[in-house]
Amino acid sequence: MGYNMNRISWDEYFMKTAFLISQRSTCLRRAVGAVLVKDNRILSTGYNGAPKGIKHCYDRGCLRIELNIPSGEQHQMCRGLHAEQNAIIQAATSGINIKGSVMYCTTFPCSICAKMIINTGIKEIYYKKFYNDILSIELLNEAGIRLIEWRKDEKI
């Protein structure tokens, strides 16, 4: 009958969507995508890049690269917003309640994003690439947010 009985799971669908969204990133260092989901419905998406109306790093250059700032340090020295922040902001500006939602993100959230995630009531985070931020791990664990590392062997 032509039915695809090997279709992907919801988790894989949303994680692949996060990776697709990361392809819109304008960051010169790392492309990150995030998807907020509730009841198997996408509520909001985000990728990392400069705020609306501000020159993107690929147009202006990366201050963090110019100043040789190591990854994970001095987040305030970046022109861009993180994918997680943009997904939360997109939901807020559209009046979408994300409390109780699940985040699918290509990279583990930093401590700044972790604090935003905690306050919005997101209950779970699926992530593919680990980002070593000890404070983030501590905060998310203390808040009781379930952290699921995406270990699917297949390429996303």
C-alpha positions as CSV (number, residue, x, y, z in Angstrom):
1,M,0.0,0.0,0.0
2,G,3.0,2.3,0.1
3,Y,2.9,3.0,3.8
4,N,6.3,3.8,5.5
5,M,6.4,1.5,8.5
6,N,10.0,2.6,9.3
7,R,9.2,6.2,10.0
8,I,11.3,8.1,12.5
9,S,10.3,8.6,16.1
10,W,9.0,12.0,17.4
11,D,12.3,12.6,19.2
12,E,14.3,11.9,16.1
13,Y,12.0,14.2,14.1
14,F,12.4,17.1,16.5
15,M,16.2,16.6,16.9
16,K,16.6,16.5,13.1
17,T,14.5,19.7,12.9
18,A,16.8,21.4,15.4
19,F,19.8,20.5,13.2
20,L,18.0,21.8,10.2
21,I,17.2,25.1,12.0
22,S,20.9,25.4,13.0
23,Q,21.7,25.8,9.3
24,R,20.2,29.4,9.6
25,S,22.9,30.3,12.2
26,T,25.0,33.4,11.5
27,C,27.7,32.5,14.1
28,L,31.2,32.0,12.8
29,R,32.1,29.6,15.6
30,R,29.2,27.2,16.1
31,A,25.9,26.7,14.5
32,V,23.2,25.8,17.1
33,G,19.5,25.1,16.6
34,A,16.7,24.7,19.2
35,V,13.1,23.6,19.0
36,L,10.4,23.9,21.7
37,V,7.8,21.2,21.6
38,K,4.6,20.3,23.6
39,D,2.3,17.4,22.9
40,N,4.3,16.6,19.7
41,R,3.7,20.1,18.3
42,I,6.4,22.6,17.6
43,L,5.8,25.7,19.6
44,S,8.9,27.7,18.7
45,T,12.3,27.5,17.1
46,G,15.6,29.4,17.3
47,Y,19.1,29.5,16.0
48,N,22.1,31.5,17.2
49,G,22.7,34.9,15.6
50,A,22.6,38.7,16.0
51,P,19.4,40.5,17.1
52,K,17.0,41.8,14.5
53,G,18.5,44.8,12.5
54,I,22.0,44.2,13.8
55,K,24.8,43.2,11.5
56,H,25.6,39.5,11.6
57,C,29.0,38.2,12.6
58,Y,29.6,37.0,9.0
59,D,29.1,40.6,7.9
60,R,30.9,42.4,10.7
61,G,33.3,39.8,12.0
62,C,33.4,38.0,15.3
63,L,34.6,40.0,18.3
64,R,35.2,36.8,20.3
65,I,37.5,35.5,17.6
66,E,39.3,38.9,17.3
67,L,39.9,39.0,21.1
68,N,40.8,35.3,21.2
69,I,38.2,34.6,23.8
70,P,37.9,30.8,24.6
71,S,34.7,29.0,24.1
72,G,32.5,29.1,27.2
73,E,33.9,32.4,28.6
74,Q,32.7,36.0,28.6
75,H,29.4,35.3,26.8
76,Q,28.6,39.0,27.0
77,M,31.3,39.7,24.4
78,C,29.1,38.1,21.7
79,R,26.9,40.0,19.3
80,G,24.5,37.1,19.0
81,L,21.8,35.4,21.0
82,H,21.9,31.7,21.6
83,A,19.4,29.4,19.8
84,E,17.7,28.6,23.1
85,Q,17.2,32.3,23.9
86,N,15.8,32.9,20.4
87,A,13.4,30.0,20.7
88,I,12.2,31.4,24.1
89,I,11.9,35.0,22.8
90,Q,10.1,33.8,19.7
91,A,7.5,32.1,21.8
92,A,7.2,35.1,24.1
93,T,6.7,37.6,21.3
94,S,4.0,35.3,19.8
95,G,2.2,34.8,23.1
96,I,2.9,31.1,23.2
97,N,3.1,29.4,26.6
98,I,6.1,27.1,26.8
99,K,5.7,26.0,30.4
100,G,5.9,22.2,30.5
101,S,7.5,22.0,27.0
102,V,10.5,20.0,25.9
103,M,13.6,21.6,24.2
104,Y,15.5,19.8,21.5
105,C,18.9,21.5,21.0
106,T,21.9,20.6,19.0
107,T,24.2,21.7,21.8
108,F,23.9,21.5,25.6
109,P,22.8,24.9,27.0
110,C,25.2,27.3,28.7
111,S,24.5,28.6,32.2
112,I,22.8,31.8,30.9
113,C,20.4,29.8,28.8
114,A,19.9,27.3,31.6
115,K,18.6,30.1,33.9
116,M,16.2,31.2,31.2
117,I,15.1,27.5,30.6
118,I,14.5,27.0,34.4
119,N,12.4,30.2,34.7
120,T,10.2,29.3,31.7
121,G,9.2,25.9,33.0
122,I,10.7,23.8,30.3
123,K,10.8,20.3,31.7
124,E,13.2,18.3,29.5
125,I,16.2,19.0,27.2
126,Y,17.4,16.7,24.5
127,Y,20.8,17.7,23.3
128,K,23.4,16.2,20.9
129,K,26.7,18.0,21.4
130,F,27.9,18.4,25.0
131,Y,29.0,21.9,26.1
132,N,31.1,21.7,29.3
133,D,29.5,24.3,31.5
134,I,29.6,23.0,35.1
135,L,27.3,25.7,36.4
136,S,24.7,24.9,33.8
137,I,24.7,21.2,34.7
138,E,24.4,22.1,38.4
139,L,21.5,24.5,37.8
140,L,19.5,22.3,35.5
141,N,19.9,19.3,37.8
142,E,18.9,21.3,40.9
143,A,15.8,22.5,39.1
144,G,14.9,18.9,38.3
145,I,15.0,19.4,34.5
146,R,15.5,16.0,32.7
147,L,18.6,16.0,30.5
148,I,18.7,13.5,27.7
149,E,21.8,13.2,25.6
150,W,21.0,12.2,22.0
151,R,23.1,9.2,21.3
152,K,21.6,8.0,18.1
153,D,24.4,6.5,16.0
154,E,23.0,7.6,12.7
155,K,24.0,11.0,11.3
156,I,21.5,13.7,11.8
